[in-house]
Amino acid sequence: MENRYDCKTQFDETFPPAFSWCLLIGIISNIVAPINVKESCLVVIISVILWYLWPYFKVKTNQLSQKTVTWCIGIGIILIFIIQLIVLRYLPATIYHDPFRVLYQAEHLSQGQHVWSSSTYFWRYPNNVPLAFLLSQWLKLTTFIHLSTNTALHILSIVLLDGFILIALSTIRKISRRNSEALAILTFFYR
């Protein structure tokens, strides 16, 4: 009789221990050499509380129907989107050094100015050339519909970030049929 080793079993046996080790290394390094002692203590306290509450959370959420979990995830995604809009409105990010150079060059490329020699930045960091080119194509598209560079960047970041969140949640729901894992990952994305 042939012993078949399917992909899901391999995933269940390989990735959680690997991710657990990475998380353990991060936790230990932050506890041993903390940058901010108060924040490290807060993280340890919250982790202990979450570890204690996890069995109760798991039991309660696994009793929910798929429709209820879908509604919870939908409401969670909408709340994440609203929080992102509030952050973009009231807490604008500053762009400095590497992102500034890439954005500056992408703006020039989108306006048809194909001059790369104004700075030696891309000679030293050629890995950012494809990023500048792709960003310039996005800026061309958004300039065509009369959006500013900042608005175009905000739209791009929201689409990519929320797209990643949706893909991660749908993948977790397909791999694991447990509601607790999908809802726990949704709460992780609020960080």
C-alpha positions as CSV (number, residue, x, y, z in Angstrom):
1,M,0.0,0.0,0.0
2,E,1.4,3.3,-1.1
3,N,1.8,6.1,1.5
4,R,0.8,9.4,-0.1
5,Y,2.0,12.6,1.4
6,D,-0.3,15.4,0.3
7,C,0.5,19.1,0.0
8,K,-1.8,20.1,2.9
9,T,-0.2,17.7,5.3
10,Q,3.2,18.9,4.3
11,F,2.1,22.5,4.7
12,D,0.6,21.8,8.2
13,E,3.8,20.1,9.3
14,T,6.4,22.4,7.8
15,F,5.3,26.1,7.9
16,P,3.8,26.5,11.4
17,P,7.0,25.3,13.1
18,A,9.2,27.4,10.8
19,F,7.1,30.5,11.4
20,S,7.0,29.7,15.2
21,W,10.8,29.6,15.3
22,C,11.0,32.9,13.4
23,L,8.5,34.5,15.8
24,L,10.4,33.0,18.8
25,I,13.7,34.5,17.6
26,G,12.0,37.9,17.2
27,I,10.5,37.8,20.6
28,I,13.7,36.7,22.3
29,S,15.7,39.4,20.6
30,N,13.2,42.1,21.6
31,I,13.2,40.9,25.2
32,V,17.0,40.5,25.5
33,A,18.0,43.7,23.8
34,P,14.9,45.9,23.8
35,I,14.9,49.2,22.0
36,N,12.0,50.4,24.2
37,V,11.6,48.6,27.5
38,K,8.1,49.7,28.2
39,E,6.9,48.6,24.8
40,S,8.6,45.2,25.2
41,C,6.9,44.7,28.6
42,L,3.6,45.6,27.1
43,V,4.1,43.1,24.3
44,V,4.9,40.3,26.7
45,I,1.9,41.1,28.9
46,I,-0.5,41.2,25.9
47,S,1.1,38.0,24.5
48,V,0.4,36.2,27.8
49,I,-3.1,37.5,27.9
50,L,-3.7,36.4,24.3
51,W,-2.2,33.0,25.0
52,Y,-4.5,32.5,27.9
53,L,-7.6,33.7,26.0
54,W,-6.9,31.7,22.8
55,P,-8.6,28.5,23.8
56,Y,-11.8,30.4,24.7
57,F,-11.7,32.4,21.5
58,K,-11.1,29.2,19.5
59,V,-14.1,27.4,21.0
60,K,-16.5,30.4,20.6
61,T,-15.5,31.3,17.0
62,N,-15.5,27.7,15.7
63,Q,-19.2,27.5,16.8
64,L,-20.1,30.4,14.4
65,S,-21.6,29.6,11.0
66,Q,-19.7,30.3,7.8
67,K,-22.2,33.1,7.0
68,T,-21.5,34.9,10.3
69,V,-17.8,34.6,9.8
70,T,-18.1,36.0,6.3
71,W,-20.1,38.9,7.7
72,C,-17.4,39.5,10.5
73,I,-14.6,39.5,7.9
74,G,-16.5,41.8,5.6
75,I,-17.2,44.3,8.5
76,G,-13.5,43.9,9.5
77,I,-12.3,44.8,6.0
78,I,-14.6,47.8,5.9
79,L,-13.2,49.0,9.2
80,I,-9.7,48.5,8.1
81,F,-10.5,50.6,4.9
82,I,-12.1,53.4,7.0
83,I,-9.0,53.4,9.4
84,Q,-6.7,53.6,6.4
85,L,-8.7,56.6,5.0
86,I,-8.5,58.4,8.4
87,V,-4.8,57.8,8.6
88,L,-4.2,59.1,5.1
89,R,-6.3,62.2,5.8
90,Y,-5.0,63.2,9.2
91,L,-1.6,61.5,9.5
92,P,0.2,62.0,6.2
93,A,3.5,60.1,5.7
94,T,6.7,61.8,4.8
95,I,8.8,60.5,2.1
96,Y,12.6,60.5,2.5
97,H,15.7,59.2,0.8
98,D,15.2,55.9,-1.1
99,P,11.4,56.3,-1.5
100,F,11.9,59.9,-2.5
101,R,14.5,59.1,-5.1
102,V,12.3,56.4,-6.6
103,L,9.2,58.6,-6.6
104,Y,11.1,61.6,-8.0
105,Q,12.5,59.4,-10.9
106,A,9.1,57.8,-11.5
107,E,7.5,61.3,-11.8
108,H,10.1,62.3,-14.4
109,L,9.6,59.0,-16.3
110,S,5.9,59.5,-16.3
111,Q,6.3,62.9,-17.8
112,G,8.5,61.6,-20.6
113,Q,11.8,62.8,-19.1
114,H,14.0,59.7,-19.5
115,V,17.2,61.1,-17.9
116,W,18.8,58.8,-15.3
117,S,22.1,60.6,-15.0
118,S,20.9,63.5,-12.7
119,S,21.8,61.3,-9.7
120,T,24.1,58.4,-9.0
121,Y,21.5,56.8,-6.8
122,F,20.3,54.3,-9.4
123,W,23.9,53.4,-10.3
124,R,24.4,52.4,-6.7
125,Y,21.0,50.8,-6.2
126,P,19.9,49.3,-9.5
127,N,17.3,47.1,-7.8
128,N,15.1,50.1,-7.6
129,V,15.0,50.8,-11.3
130,P,12.1,48.3,-12.0
131,L,10.2,49.8,-9.1
132,A,10.7,53.3,-10.5
133,F,9.6,52.2,-13.9
134,L,6.4,50.4,-12.7
135,L,5.5,53.4,-10.5
136,S,6.0,55.7,-13.5
137,Q,3.5,53.6,-15.4
138,W,1.0,53.9,-12.6
139,L,1.6,57.7,-12.4
140,K,1.1,57.9,-16.2
141,L,-2.3,56.2,-15.9
142,T,-3.4,58.4,-12.9
143,T,-2.1,61.6,-14.6
144,F,-4.3,60.7,-17.6
145,I,-7.4,60.8,-15.3
146,H,-6.1,64.0,-13.6
147,L,-5.0,62.7,-10.2
148,S,-2.2,64.2,-8.2
149,T,0.9,62.1,-7.4
150,N,0.0,61.9,-3.7
151,T,-3.5,60.7,-4.5
152,A,-2.2,58.2,-7.0
153,L,0.2,56.8,-4.3
154,H,-2.5,56.6,-1.7
155,I,-4.8,54.7,-4.1
156,L,-2.0,52.3,-5.1
157,S,-1.0,51.6,-1.5
158,I,-4.6,51.0,-0.4
159,V,-5.3,48.7,-3.4
160,L,-2.1,46.7,-2.8
161,L,-2.5,46.5,0.9
162,D,-6.2,45.6,1.0
163,G,-5.6,43.2,-1.9
164,F,-3.0,41.4,0.2
165,I,-5.3,41.3,3.2
166,L,-8.1,39.8,1.1
167,I,-5.8,37.2,-0.5
168,A,-4.3,36.3,2.8
169,L,-7.8,35.9,4.4
170,S,-9.2,33.9,1.5
171,T,-6.2,31.6,1.5
172,I,-6.4,31.0,5.2
173,R,-10.1,30.2,4.9
174,K,-9.4,27.7,2.1
175,I,-6.5,26.0,3.9
176,S,-8.0,25.9,7.3
177,R,-11.7,25.4,7.8
178,R,-11.6,26.7,11.3
179,N,-13.2,30.1,11.9
180,S,-10.8,31.0,14.7
181,E,-7.8,31.2,12.5
182,A,-9.4,33.4,9.9
183,L,-10.7,35.8,12.6
184,A,-7.4,35.8,14.4
185,I,-5.6,36.8,11.2
186,L,-8.1,39.5,10.6
187,T,-7.4,41.0,14.0
188,F,-3.7,40.7,13.3
189,F,-4.2,43.1,10.3
190,Y,-5.5,45.8,12.6
191,R,-1.9,46.3,13.9
